[in-house]
Each structure stands twice: as structure tokens, then as C-alpha cells.
Amino acid sequence: MLERLRSPFKRLIAPVARWLVSLGLTANAVTVIGAVGTILAAVATGVTGWLFAGAAVMTILVIFDSLDGSIAAITTGGTPYGAFLDSTLDRIADWAVLVSVTLYFILHTPWSRTWNSAPTAADAVAWTGIVAALVAVMTSFVTSYARARAESVGYEAKNGVATRSDRLAIILVGMALAGLTGVDAILAADMVLLAVLGAVTVVQRMALVHREMTRDDEGA
């Protein structure tokens, strides 16, 4: 959904990328700094429960992390290892962001931690958020795996309603709104939306590759 904004965004951050190059930073260094910063901020957000502040910091770090491609274009033009490093650390950062949501629901929502009491509305919100976040972790990794596996056999699977940028936007907006309002149900609903869109994206990529393979088999 946000892919159409990629080109304008790249033009917007180009001056910052040139400035970082002048400081001697490489694309790989920016990749590592952005990913490590996102992971630390995500864990801190989940532990402290400061959703709005955490969302703001992680948004800045995500923007910083996106500079690696612009820096690579200016300097080396991009390397296979740089692409590999970026993709690998992105998966870890994605996991950390969703873990922060899970930690928040476990540590900072008034859900019952005993099994001998009647379930409350808070219990439903917390469990919905936790389960949906775990499903979102799965769909996030399968979405990336589907693309990588398709490319390994000669096909492309970049389609879908929720690419990585879409998923991050959904998470961070949900965290910020929940933090501002103090309504945990907003974050739980956000996780449900993320899980559903992630599942749809996985199915879309599987269907695309199936169509492409079937077309090639019929044309052989």
C-alpha cells in the first residue's frame, strides 16, 4: 500500500544520506545502527509500557534505517552482502517490534493472571492482542520467506496488501494511538488488523507464484 510513496520518500531523504556519507558512514553501518536501535527501543517500549514515546522513537529509527539504500546508491551502488545484511536484520527488528507489543499486554494491562476467576473485558483485550501479535509474527516471517523462496526458483512475489513498510506503519500508528488515549483495545484491534492483512498477503503471494508457475508449465 505504501510502495507508491517510495520514490518521493527517497528523494526527500537524499540530502540526509549525502550528509551521512560525508561523515564516513557506510550503508552497512547505517543498517546495523538502525536495526540495533529499533530492537533496543522495541524491548524498552514493551518493558516500560511507554507506547507513544516508543512509537515515536521507533519511527525515527525506521526512517534512519531506510537510509542505507540511498547511501549504497551514492557509494558502492549496493552489494549482495549489503542486501543480505539488511534483509536479515529487518527480520530481527520486525520480531522485536511485535515482541514489544506482546510484552506490553503481558506486563501493563489489567488482565487476570489466575485461572480461577471469571474472565473480564481486560482479559479479552489482552489475550486478543497477544494471540494476534503472535499470528502477526508468523505472517511477517512467512511473507518474507515466500518472497525469498519464490526468487530462489526464478519467480517474484513482492505483491500483497501489507508489505514490510505497511506492517510497520500499522504497528507504530496503533501503538501511538493506544499510548495517547490509554485505550488498550485500540492496540489489540490493531494487532488483529495486522494479523489479517498479513495472512491475506501470504495467500496473495502464494497465489501469484502458483499462477506464474502454471502459466510457464502450460507454455512449455
HELIX and SHEET records of a PDB file:
HELIX    1   1 GLU A    3  LEU A    5  5                                   3    
HELIX    2   2 ARG A    6  SER A   22  1                                  17    
HELIX    3   3 ALA A   27  THR A   48  1                                  22    
HELIX    4   4 LEU A   51  ASP A   65  1                                  15    
HELIX    5   5 LEU A   67  ILE A   74  1                                   8    
HELIX    6   6 PRO A   80  HIS A  108  1                                  29    
HELIX    7   7 ALA A  121  SER A  152  1                                  32    
HELIX    8   8 ARG A  164  THR A  181  1                                  18    
HELIX    9   9 ASP A  184  GLY A  219  1                                  36    
END                                                                             
